[in-house]
Amino acid sequence: MDLSRRSLLFAGATALGAAALSGRAWADAPAAIRGVMVEEAGQAVRVSMALSSPASARTMFLSGPDRFVIDVAGAQWVMPQGASGEGPGAGVVRRYRFAQHAGASRLVLDLAAPAALVRQELGGRRSPELRFDLAATAPIAAAPPPRETWGRQGRRRVVVVDAGHGGRDPGAIGTTGVREKDVVLDAALQLRAALEQRGQYQVILTRDADRYVEHAERVRIARAQNADLFISVHADSHRNGEARGASVYTLSDTGAQRAQSIMNRQNGDIDLGEAPRQGVAHDVLVDLFQRETTNRSAQFAQVLIPRLGEVAPLLTNTHRSAGFFVLLAPDVPAVLIETGFLSNVADERRLANPRERQAMAGAMAQAVDAYFASPQLYAASA
């Protein structure tokens, strides 16, 4: 690679190799950020952060001027002696700056133009490196044609909206008796209305009334409809009544392994074209397919979070990962949205308000528009 087109700052030659920690020592030791790399990766710019151990990250875009911010919770900067706290960028990234900020390690990327997060890898215990791919977004006047809202084989994008719980399962119950199954059903209906009003999507609900739908059936619906996006709407509860705010979940590494196991047990199938139907090559392709699906889920989450933040409070570390069953489809990008905490008085009051639910549904619909308008997404799926 042309070294003039990338920026590299690492603490020694073994920066990517984490210190050997195990058991409780691994869990208790704060993650050390040992290096930052900014390099061009095709049409995007890849930002890599080398960590000694896994850590959670929260990201956000800021404007005026354009910036991309990465906060790594519970981590410490351990950079080469004499490092100035900033470095040069590449492509759309003009430069980067790093510092400790409010209990987290913050990396700020100064952008030459508005950009979008097109891919991220949050690492794991074996490889705790964080990677984020950014690409410049075109000005509105040069936006791609409306065909981008059309999905596989020239059809309208299919969005499956899943209202959690229902029927015999009320879900969380608020301090004044507000039931999760009721508020999320209304939010799902509001989201369907907002998307259908655009005339660009086929919207399918896993339930449109107060009835219970098995988790496996919700996933089956999304896969049977060859969905381009799956959105599961929920409300949370916590023994700490102070907890409040919305959050967005995508599939965790453990969940991805569980998904593959379920696929194998159920003789599940993914359309891999002319590829082998079984054997090592098939397994590798399925794994790559799942990774791409997970990355697209993360892309939608990053588009969604700031829009939710405009209409509702957000939980700290808003983008989270888990192995929820409804996220397990290996070929459908999926997110689970916790709209707030019914165990919190303010959140319960907000979620019980039809106007607030409509505002959240509108924010979700705007995120769907932005996600499918991504030139990088369209190029990958055309």
Contacts in CASP RR format, 6 or more apart in sequence:
PFRMAT RR
TARGET T0000
AUTHOR 0000-0000-0000
METHOD contacts of the structure
MODEL  1
MDLSRRSLLFAGATALGAAALSGRAWADAPAAIRGVMVEEAGQAVRVSMA
LSSPASARTMFLSGPDRFVIDVAGAQWVMPQGASGEGPGAGVVRRYRFAQ
HAGASRLVLDLAAPAALVRQELGGRRSPELRFDLAATAPIAAAPPPRETW
GRQGRRRVVVVDAGHGGRDPGAIGTTGVREKDVVLDAALQLRAALEQRGQ
YQVILTRDADRYVEHAERVRIARAQNADLFISVHADSHRNGEARGASVYT
LSDTGAQRAQSIMNRQNGDIDLGEAPRQGVAHDVLVDLFQRETTNRSAQF
AQVLIPRLGEVAPLLTNTHRSAGFFVLLAPDVPAVLIETGFLSNVADERR
LANPRERQAMAGAMAQAVDAYFASPQLYAASA
1 39 0 8 1.000
5 39 0 8 1.000
5 40 0 8 1.000
5 90 0 8 1.000
5 91 0 8 1.000
6 37 0 8 1.000
6 38 0 8 1.000
6 39 0 8 1.000
6 40 0 8 1.000
6 90 0 8 1.000
7 36 0 8 1.000
7 37 0 8 1.000
7 38 0 8 1.000
7 39 0 8 1.000
7 87 0 8 1.000
7 88 0 8 1.000
7 89 0 8 1.000
7 90 0 8 1.000
7 96 0 8 1.000
8 37 0 8 1.000
8 38 0 8 1.000
8 39 0 8 1.000
9 35 0 8 1.000
9 36 0 8 1.000
9 37 0 8 1.000
9 79 0 8 1.000
9 80 0 8 1.000
9 83 0 8 1.000
9 87 0 8 1.000
10 16 0 8 1.000
10 34 0 8 1.000
10 35 0 8 1.000
10 36 0 8 1.000
10 37 0 8 1.000
10 50 0 8 1.000
10 80 0 8 1.000
11 34 0 8 1.000
11 35 0 8 1.000
11 78 0 8 1.000
11 79 0 8 1.000
11 80 0 8 1.000
12 34 0 8 1.000
12 80 0 8 1.000
15 34 0 8 1.000
15 35 0 8 1.000
15 50 0 8 1.000
16 50 0 8 1.000
16 129 0 8 1.000
17 50 0 8 1.000
17 52 0 8 1.000
18 51 0 8 1.000
18 52 0 8 1.000
18 53 0 8 1.000
18 128 0 8 1.000
19 32 0 8 1.000
19 52 0 8 1.000
21 29 0 8 1.000
21 52 0 8 1.000
21 53 0 8 1.000
26 53 0 8 1.000
26 125 0 8 1.000
29 52 0 8 1.000
29 53 0 8 1.000
30 74 0 8 1.000
30 75 0 8 1.000
30 76 0 8 1.000
31 51 0 8 1.000
31 52 0 8 1.000
31 53 0 8 1.000
31 54 0 8 1.000
31 55 0 8 1.000
31 72 0 8 1.000
31 74 0 8 1.000
31 75 0 8 1.000
31 76 0 8 1.000
31 128 0 8 1.000
32 51 0 8 1.000
32 52 0 8 1.000
32 53 0 8 1.000
32 75 0 8 1.000
32 76 0 8 1.000
32 77 0 8 1.000
32 78 0 8 1.000
33 49 0 8 1.000
33 50 0 8 1.000
33 51 0 8 1.000
33 72 0 8 1.000
33 75 0 8 1.000
33 76 0 8 1.000
33 77 0 8 1.000
33 78 0 8 1.000
33 79 0 8 1.000
33 98 0 8 1.000
33 105 0 8 1.000
34 50 0 8 1.000
34 51 0 8 1.000
34 52 0 8 1.000
34 78 0 8 1.000
34 79 0 8 1.000
35 49 0 8 1.000
35 50 0 8 1.000
35 79 0 8 1.000
36 47 0 8 1.000
36 48 0 8 1.000
36 49 0 8 1.000
36 50 0 8 1.000
36 87 0 8 1.000
36 96 0 8 1.000
36 98 0 8 1.000
36 107 0 8 1.000
37 46 0 8 1.000
37 47 0 8 1.000
37 48 0 8 1.000
37 50 0 8 1.000
38 45 0 8 1.000
38 46 0 8 1.000
38 47 0 8 1.000
38 48 0 8 1.000
38 87 0 8 1.000
38 88 0 8 1.000
38 89 0 8 1.000
38 90 0 8 1.000
38 93 0 8 1.000
38 96 0 8 1.000
38 109 0 8 1.000
39 45 0 8 1.000
39 46 0 8 1.000
39 48 0 8 1.000
39 90 0 8 1.000
40 46 0 8 1.000
40 90 0 8 1.000
40 91 0 8 1.000
41 133 0 8 1.000
43 135 0 8 1.000
43 376 0 8 1.000
44 118 0 8 1.000
44 119 0 8 1.000
44 133 0 8 1.000
44 134 0 8 1.000
44 135 0 8 1.000
44 376 0 8 1.000
45 89 0 8 1.000
45 90 0 8 1.000
45 91 0 8 1.000
45 92 0 8 1.000
45 93 0 8 1.000
45 133 0 8 1.000
45 134 0 8 1.000
45 135 0 8 1.000
46 131 0 8 1.000
46 132 0 8 1.000
46 133 0 8 1.000
47 70 0 8 1.000
47 93 0 8 1.000
47 96 0 8 1.000
47 107 0 8 1.000
47 109 0 8 1.000
47 131 0 8 1.000
47 132 0 8 1.000
47 133 0 8 1.000
47 134 0 8 1.000
48 129 0 8 1.000
48 130 0 8 1.000
48 131 0 8 1.000
49 70 0 8 1.000
49 72 0 8 1.000
49 107 0 8 1.000
49 129 0 8 1.000
49 130 0 8 1.000
49 131 0 8 1.000
50 129 0 8 1.000
51 72 0 8 1.000
51 75 0 8 1.000
51 128 0 8 1.000
51 129 0 8 1.000
51 130 0 8 1.000
52 78 0 8 1.000
52 128 0 8 1.000
53 125 0 8 1.000
53 128 0 8 1.000
54 123 0 8 1.000
54 124 0 8 1.000
54 125 0 8 1.000
54 128 0 8 1.000
55 72 0 8 1.000
55 73 0 8 1.000
55 74 0 8 1.000
55 75 0 8 1.000
55 128 0 8 1.000
55 130 0 8 1.000
56 72 0 8 1.000
56 73 0 8 1.000
56 122 0 8 1.000
56 317 0 8 1.000
56 320 0 8 1.000
57 70 0 8 1.000
57 71 0 8 1.000
57 72 0 8 1.000
57 73 0 8 1.000
57 122 0 8 1.000
57 130 0 8 1.000
58 70 0 8 1.000
58 71 0 8 1.000
58 73 0 8 1.000
58 104 0 8 1.000
58 316 0 8 1.000
58 317 0 8 1.000
58 318 0 8 1.000
58 319 0 8 1.000
59 68 0 8 1.000
59 69 0 8 1.000
59 70 0 8 1.000
59 71 0 8 1.000
59 117 0 8 1.000
59 120 0 8 1.000
59 132 0 8 1.000
59 302 0 8 1.000
59 319 0 8 1.000
60 68 0 8 1.000
60 69 0 8 1.000
60 305 0 8 1.000
60 306 0 8 1.000
61 67 0 8 1.000
61 68 0 8 1.000
61 69 0 8 1.000
61 114 0 8 1.000
61 115 0 8 1.000
61 117 0 8 1.000
61 306 0 8 1.000
62 68 0 8 1.000
62 69 0 8 1.000
63 114 0 8 1.000
65 110 0 8 1.000
65 111 0 8 1.000
66 110 0 8 1.000
66 111 0 8 1.000
66 112 0 8 1.000
66 113 0 8 1.000
66 114 0 8 1.000
66 115 0 8 1.000
67 108 0 8 1.000
67 109 0 8 1.000
67 110 0 8 1.000
67 111 0 8 1.000
68 93 0 8 1.000
68 108 0 8 1.000
68 109 0 8 1.000
68 111 0 8 1.000
68 115 0 8 1.000
68 117 0 8 1.000
68 132 0 8 1.000
68 134 0 8 1.000
69 106 0 8 1.000
69 107 0 8 1.000
69 108 0 8 1.000
69 109 0 8 1.000
70 106 0 8 1.000
70 107 0 8 1.000
70 108 0 8 1.000
70 109 0 8 1.000
70 130 0 8 1.000
70 132 0 8 1.000
71 101 0 8 1.000
71 104 0 8 1.000
71 105 0 8 1.000
71 106 0 8 1.000
72 104 0 8 1.000
72 105 0 8 1.000
72 106 0 8 1.000
72 107 0 8 1.000
72 130 0 8 1.000
73 103 0 8 1.000
73 104 0 8 1.000
73 317 0 8 1.000
74 103 0 8 1.000
74 104 0 8 1.000
74 105 0 8 1.000
75 104 0 8 1.000
75 105 0 8 1.000
76 100 0 8 1.000
76 105 0 8 1.000
77 98 0 8 1.000
77 99 0 8 1.000
77 100 0 8 1.000
77 105 0 8 1.000
79 85 0 8 1.000
79 98 0 8 1.000
85 97 0 8 1.000
85 98 0 8 1.000
85 99 0 8 1.000
86 95 0 8 1.000
86 96 0 8 1.000
86 97 0 8 1.000
86 98 0 8 1.000
87 95 0 8 1.000
87 96 0 8 1.000
87 97 0 8 1.000
88 95 0 8 1.000
89 95 0 8 1.000
89 96 0 8 1.000
89 109 0 8 1.000
91 112 0 8 1.000
92 111 0 8 1.000
92 112 0 8 1.000
92 113 0 8 1.000
92 115 0 8 1.000
92 134 0 8 1.000
92 135 0 8 1.000
92 136 0 8 1.000
93 109 0 8 1.000
93 110 0 8 1.000
93 111 0 8 1.000
93 112 0 8 1.000
93 134 0 8 1.000
94 110 0 8 1.000
94 111 0 8 1.000
94 112 0 8 1.000
95 109 0 8 1.000
95 110 0 8 1.000
96 107 0 8 1.000
96 108 0 8 1.000
96 109 0 8 1.000
96 110 0 8 1.000
97 107 0 8 1.000
97 108 0 8 1.000
97 110 0 8 1.000
98 105 0 8 1.000
98 106 0 8 1.000
98 107 0 8 1.000
98 108 0 8 1.000
99 105 0 8 1.000
99 106 0 8 1.000
100 106 0 8 1.000
109 134 0 8 1.000
111 134 0 8 1.000
112 136 0 8 1.000
113 136 0 8 1.000
113 137 0 8 1.000
114 136 0 8 1.000
114 137 0 8 1.000
115 134 0 8 1.000
115 135 0 8 1.000
115 136 0 8 1.000
115 137 0 8 1.000
116 134 0 8 1.000
116 135 0 8 1.000
116 137 0 8 1.000
116 299 0 8 1.000
116 303 0 8 1.000
116 374 0 8 1.000
116 376 0 8 1.000
117 132 0 8 1.000
117 133 0 8 1.000
117 134 0 8 1.000
117 298 0 8 1.000
117 299 0 8 1.000
117 302 0 8 1.000
117 303 0 8 1.000
118 133 0 8 1.000
118 134 0 8 1.000
118 135 0 8 1.000
118 299 0 8 1.000
118 374 0 8 1.000
118 376 0 8 1.000
118 377 0 8 1.000
119 131 0 8 1.000
119 132 0 8 1.000
119 133 0 8 1.000
119 295 0 8 1.000
119 298 0 8 1.000
119 299 0 8 1.000
120 130 0 8 1.000
120 131 0 8 1.000
120 132 0 8 1.000
120 133 0 8 1.000
120 295 0 8 1.000
120 298 0 8 1.000
120 299 0 8 1.000
120 302 0 8 1.000
121 129 0 8 1.000
121 130 0 8 1.000
121 131 0 8 1.000
121 295 0 8 1.000
122 130 0 8 1.000
122 298 0 8 1.000
122 321 0 8 1.000
123 129 0 8 1.000
123 130 0 8 1.000
123 131 0 8 1.000
123 253 0 8 1.000
124 253 0 8 1.000
135 375 0 8 1.000
135 376 0 8 1.000
137 374 0 8 1.000
137 375 0 8 1.000
138 144 0 8 1.000
138 375 0 8 1.000
143 373 0 8 1.000
144 373 0 8 1.000
144 375 0 8 1.000
144 378 0 8 1.000
146 200 0 8 1.000
148 372 0 8 1.000
148 373 0 8 1.000
148 375 0 8 1.000
148 378 0 8 1.000
149 156 0 8 1.000
149 157 0 8 1.000
149 198 0 8 1.000
149 200 0 8 1.000
149 201 0 8 1.000
149 369 0 8 1.000
149 372 0 8 1.000
149 373 0 8 1.000
150 156 0 8 1.000
150 157 0 8 1.000
150 200 0 8 1.000
151 157 0 8 1.000
151 158 0 8 1.000
151 228 0 8 1.000
151 381 0 8 1.000
152 226 0 8 1.000
152 228 0 8 1.000
152 381 0 8 1.000
155 202 0 8 1.000
156 199 0 8 1.000
156 200 0 8 1.000
156 201 0 8 1.000
156 202 0 8 1.000
157 200 0 8 1.000
157 201 0 8 1.000
157 202 0 8 1.000
157 228 0 8 1.000
157 229 0 8 1.000
157 372 0 8 1.000
158 201 0 8 1.000
158 202 0 8 1.000
158 204 0 8 1.000
158 225 0 8 1.000
158 226 0 8 1.000
158 227 0 8 1.000
158 228 0 8 1.000
158 229 0 8 1.000
159 195 0 8 1.000
159 201 0 8 1.000
159 202 0 8 1.000
159 203 0 8 1.000
159 204 0 8 1.000
159 227 0 8 1.000
159 228 0 8 1.000
159 229 0 8 1.000
159 230 0 8 1.000
159 231 0 8 1.000
159 368 0 8 1.000
160 203 0 8 1.000
160 204 0 8 1.000
160 205 0 8 1.000
160 206 0 8 1.000
160 221 0 8 1.000
160 222 0 8 1.000
160 225 0 8 1.000
160 227 0 8 1.000
160 229 0 8 1.000
160 230 0 8 1.000
160 231 0 8 1.000
160 332 0 8 1.000
161 188 0 8 1.000
161 191 0 8 1.000
161 192 0 8 1.000
161 195 0 8 1.000
161 203 0 8 1.000
161 204 0 8 1.000
161 205 0 8 1.000
161 206 0 8 1.000
161 231 0 8 1.000
161 233 0 8 1.000
162 188 0 8 1.000
162 205 0 8 1.000
162 206 0 8 1.000
162 207 0 8 1.000
162 218 0 8 1.000
162 222 0 8 1.000
162 230 0 8 1.000
162 231 0 8 1.000
162 232 0 8 1.000
162 233 0 8 1.000
162 326 0 8 1.000
163 181 0 8 1.000
163 184 0 8 1.000
163 185 0 8 1.000
163 187 0 8 1.000
163 188 0 8 1.000
163 189 0 8 1.000
163 205 0 8 1.000
163 206 0 8 1.000
163 207 0 8 1.000
163 233 0 8 1.000
164 171 0 8 1.000
164 180 0 8 1.000
164 181 0 8 1.000
164 184 0 8 1.000
164 185 0 8 1.000
164 206 0 8 1.000
164 207 0 8 1.000
164 232 0 8 1.000
164 233 0 8 1.000
164 234 0 8 1.000
165 171 0 8 1.000
165 180 0 8 1.000
165 181 0 8 1.000
165 184 0 8 1.000
165 212 0 8 1.000
165 234 0 8 1.000
166 181 0 8 1.000
166 185 0 8 1.000
166 207 0 8 1.000
166 210 0 8 1.000
166 211 0 8 1.000
166 212 0 8 1.000
166 213 0 8 1.000
167 181 0 8 1.000
167 210 0 8 1.000
167 211 0 8 1.000
167 212 0 8 1.000
168 212 0 8 1.000
169 181 0 8 1.000
169 212 0 8 1.000
170 179 0 8 1.000
170 180 0 8 1.000
170 181 0 8 1.000
171 179 0 8 1.000
171 180 0 8 1.000
171 181 0 8 1.000
171 235 0 8 1.000
172 179 0 8 1.000
172 180 0 8 1.000
172 235 0 8 1.000
172 236 0 8 1.000
172 237 0 8 1.000
172 341 0 8 1.000
172 342 0 8 1.000
172 343 0 8 1.000
173 179 0 8 1.000
173 180 0 8 1.000
173 237 0 8 1.000
173 342 0 8 1.000
174 237 0 8 1.000
174 342 0 8 1.000
174 343 0 8 1.000
174 348 0 8 1.000
175 342 0 8 1.000
175 343 0 8 1.000
175 345 0 8 1.000
175 348 0 8 1.000
176 348 0 8 1.000
176 352 0 8 1.000
178 342 0 8 1.000
178 348 0 8 1.000
178 351 0 8 1.000
178 352 0 8 1.000
180 234 0 8 1.000
180 235 0 8 1.000
180 237 0 8 1.000
180 342 0 8 1.000
181 210 0 8 1.000
182 210 0 8 1.000
183 235 0 8 1.000
183 339 0 8 1.000
183 342 0 8 1.000
183 351 0 8 1.000
183 352 0 8 1.000
183 357 0 8 1.000
184 233 0 8 1.000
184 234 0 8 1.000
184 235 0 8 1.000
184 339 0 8 1.000
185 207 0 8 1.000
185 208 0 8 1.000
185 209 0 8 1.000
185 210 0 8 1.000
186 354 0 8 1.000
186 357 0 8 1.000
187 233 0 8 1.000
187 339 0 8 1.000
187 357 0 8 1.000
187 360 0 8 1.000
187 361 0 8 1.000
188 205 0 8 1.000
188 207 0 8 1.000
188 208 0 8 1.000
188 233 0 8 1.000
189 205 0 8 1.000
189 208 0 8 1.000
190 357 0 8 1.000
190 358 0 8 1.000
190 360 0 8 1.000
190 361 0 8 1.000
190 362 0 8 1.000
191 203 0 8 1.000
191 231 0 8 1.000
191 233 0 8 1.000
191 361 0 8 1.000
191 362 0 8 1.000
191 364 0 8 1.000
191 365 0 8 1.000
192 203 0 8 1.000
192 205 0 8 1.000
193 361 0 8 1.000
194 361 0 8 1.000
194 362 0 8 1.000
194 364 0 8 1.000
194 365 0 8 1.000
195 201 0 8 1.000
195 203 0 8 1.000
195 365 0 8 1.000
195 368 0 8 1.000
196 203 0 8 1.000
198 365 0 8 1.000
198 369 0 8 1.000
201 368 0 8 1.000
204 221 0 8 1.000
204 225 0 8 1.000
204 227 0 8 1.000
206 213 0 8 1.000
206 217 0 8 1.000
206 218 0 8 1.000
206 221 0 8 1.000
206 222 0 8 1.000
207 213 0 8 1.000
215 325 0 8 1.000
215 326 0 8 1.000
216 325 0 8 1.000
218 232 0 8 1.000
218 325 0 8 1.000
218 326 0 8 1.000
219 325 0 8 1.000
219 326 0 8 1.000
219 328 0 8 1.000
219 329 0 8 1.000
222 230 0 8 1.000
222 329 0 8 1.000
222 332 0 8 1.000
222 334 0 8 1.000
223 329 0 8 1.000
223 331 0 8 1.000
223 332 0 8 1.000
227 329 0 8 1.000
227 332 0 8 1.000
228 332 0 8 1.000
228 333 0 8 1.000
228 372 0 8 1.000
228 381 0 8 1.000
229 300 0 8 1.000
229 332 0 8 1.000
229 333 0 8 1.000
229 334 0 8 1.000
229 368 0 8 1.000
229 371 0 8 1.000
229 372 0 8 1.000
230 326 0 8 1.000
230 327 0 8 1.000
230 329 0 8 1.000
230 332 0 8 1.000
230 333 0 8 1.000
230 334 0 8 1.000
230 335 0 8 1.000
231 334 0 8 1.000
231 335 0 8 1.000
231 337 0 8 1.000
231 364 0 8 1.000
231 368 0 8 1.000
232 324 0 8 1.000
232 326 0 8 1.000
232 327 0 8 1.000
232 334 0 8 1.000
232 335 0 8 1.000
232 336 0 8 1.000
232 337 0 8 1.000
233 337 0 8 1.000
233 339 0 8 1.000
234 336 0 8 1.000
234 337 0 8 1.000
234 338 0 8 1.000
234 339 0 8 1.000
235 338 0 8 1.000
235 339 0 8 1.000
235 340 0 8 1.000
235 341 0 8 1.000
235 342 0 8 1.000
235 351 0 8 1.000
236 243 0 8 1.000
236 247 0 8 1.000
236 338 0 8 1.000
236 340 0 8 1.000
236 341 0 8 1.000
236 342 0 8 1.000
236 343 0 8 1.000
237 341 0 8 1.000
237 342 0 8 1.000
237 343 0 8 1.000
238 341 0 8 1.000
238 343 0 8 1.000
238 344 0 8 1.000
239 343 0 8 1.000
240 343 0 8 1.000
241 341 0 8 1.000
241 343 0 8 1.000
241 344 0 8 1.000
241 345 0 8 1.000
242 344 0 8 1.000
243 315 0 8 1.000
243 341 0 8 1.000
243 343 0 8 1.000
243 344 0 8 1.000
244 313 0 8 1.000
244 315 0 8 1.000
244 340 0 8 1.000
244 341 0 8 1.000
244 344 0 8 1.000
244 346 0 8 1.000
244 347 0 8 1.000
245 312 0 8 1.000
245 313 0 8 1.000
245 314 0 8 1.000
245 315 0 8 1.000
245 338 0 8 1.000
245 340 0 8 1.000
245 341 0 8 1.000
245 344 0 8 1.000
245 347 0 8 1.000
246 308 0 8 1.000
246 309 0 8 1.000
246 312 0 8 1.000
246 313 0 8 1.000
246 314 0 8 1.000
246 315 0 8 1.000
246 318 0 8 1.000
246 337 0 8 1.000
246 338 0 8 1.000
246 339 0 8 1.000
246 340 0 8 1.000
246 360 0 8 1.000
247 314 0 8 1.000
247 315 0 8 1.000
247 317 0 8 1.000
247 318 0 8 1.000
247 319 0 8 1.000
247 320 0 8 1.000
247 337 0 8 1.000
247 338 0 8 1.000
247 340 0 8 1.000
248 301 0 8 1.000
248 304 0 8 1.000
248 305 0 8 1.000
248 308 0 8 1.000
248 318 0 8 1.000
248 319 0 8 1.000
248 320 0 8 1.000
248 335 0 8 1.000
248 336 0 8 1.000
248 337 0 8 1.000
248 338 0 8 1.000
249 320 0 8 1.000
249 321 0 8 1.000
249 322 0 8 1.000
249 324 0 8 1.000
249 327 0 8 1.000
249 335 0 8 1.000
249 336 0 8 1.000
249 337 0 8 1.000
249 338 0 8 1.000
250 294 0 8 1.000
250 297 0 8 1.000
250 298 0 8 1.000
250 301 0 8 1.000
250 319 0 8 1.000
250 320 0 8 1.000
250 321 0 8 1.000
250 327 0 8 1.000
250 334 0 8 1.000
250 335 0 8 1.000
250 336 0 8 1.000
251 259 0 8 1.000
251 294 0 8 1.000
251 297 0 8 1.000
251 321 0 8 1.000
251 322 0 8 1.000
251 323 0 8 1.000
251 324 0 8 1.000
251 327 0 8 1.000
251 328 0 8 1.000
251 334 0 8 1.000
252 321 0 8 1.000
252 322 0 8 1.000
252 323 0 8 1.000
253 321 0 8 1.000
254 323 0 8 1.000
255 322 0 8 1.000
255 323 0 8 1.000
255 327 0 8 1.000
255 328 0 8 1.000
256 290 0 8 1.000
256 291 0 8 1.000
256 294 0 8 1.000
256 330 0 8 1.000
258 323 0 8 1.000
258 328 0 8 1.000
259 290 0 8 1.000
259 328 0 8 1.000
259 329 0 8 1.000
259 330 0 8 1.000
260 286 0 8 1.000
260 287 0 8 1.000
260 290 0 8 1.000
260 330 0 8 1.000
262 328 0 8 1.000
263 270 0 8 1.000
263 286 0 8 1.000
263 330 0 8 1.000
270 286 0 8 1.000
270 289 0 8 1.000
270 330 0 8 1.000
270 331 0 8 1.000
271 331 0 8 1.000
272 282 0 8 1.000
272 285 0 8 1.000
272 286 0 8 1.000
272 289 0 8 1.000
275 281 0 8 1.000
275 282 0 8 1.000
275 285 0 8 1.000
276 282 0 8 1.000
286 330 0 8 1.000
289 330 0 8 1.000
289 331 0 8 1.000
290 330 0 8 1.000
290 331 0 8 1.000
292 380 0 8 1.000
293 329 0 8 1.000
293 330 0 8 1.000
293 331 0 8 1.000
293 332 0 8 1.000
293 333 0 8 1.000
293 334 0 8 1.000
296 333 0 8 1.000
296 377 0 8 1.000
297 327 0 8 1.000
297 333 0 8 1.000
297 334 0 8 1.000
297 335 0 8 1.000
298 319 0 8 1.000
299 333 0 8 1.000
299 371 0 8 1.000
299 374 0 8 1.000
299 377 0 8 1.000
300 333 0 8 1.000
300 335 0 8 1.000
300 367 0 8 1.000
300 368 0 8 1.000
300 371 0 8 1.000
301 319 0 8 1.000
301 335 0 8 1.000
302 319 0 8 1.000
303 367 0 8 1.000
303 370 0 8 1.000
303 371 0 8 1.000
303 374 0 8 1.000
304 335 0 8 1.000
304 337 0 8 1.000
304 363 0 8 1.000
304 364 0 8 1.000
304 367 0 8 1.000
304 371 0 8 1.000
305 314 0 8 1.000
305 318 0 8 1.000
305 319 0 8 1.000
307 363 0 8 1.000
307 364 0 8 1.000
307 366 0 8 1.000
307 367 0 8 1.000
307 370 0 8 1.000
308 314 0 8 1.000
308 318 0 8 1.000
308 337 0 8 1.000
308 360 0 8 1.000
308 363 0 8 1.000
308 364 0 8 1.000
308 367 0 8 1.000
309 363 0 8 1.000
310 363 0 8 1.000
311 356 0 8 1.000
311 359 0 8 1.000
311 360 0 8 1.000
311 362 0 8 1.000
311 363 0 8 1.000
312 339 0 8 1.000
312 340 0 8 1.000
312 350 0 8 1.000
312 356 0 8 1.000
312 359 0 8 1.000
312 360 0 8 1.000
312 363 0 8 1.000
313 347 0 8 1.000
315 338 0 8 1.000
315 340 0 8 1.000
322 336 0 8 1.000
324 336 0 8 1.000
326 334 0 8 1.000
326 336 0 8 1.000
327 334 0 8 1.000
327 335 0 8 1.000
327 336 0 8 1.000
337 364 0 8 1.000
339 351 0 8 1.000
339 357 0 8 1.000
339 360 0 8 1.000
340 347 0 8 1.000
340 350 0 8 1.000
340 351 0 8 1.000
341 347 0 8 1.000
341 348 0 8 1.000
342 348 0 8 1.000
342 351 0 8 1.000
350 356 0 8 1.000
351 357 0 8 1.000
371 377 0 8 1.000
372 378 0 8 1.000
END
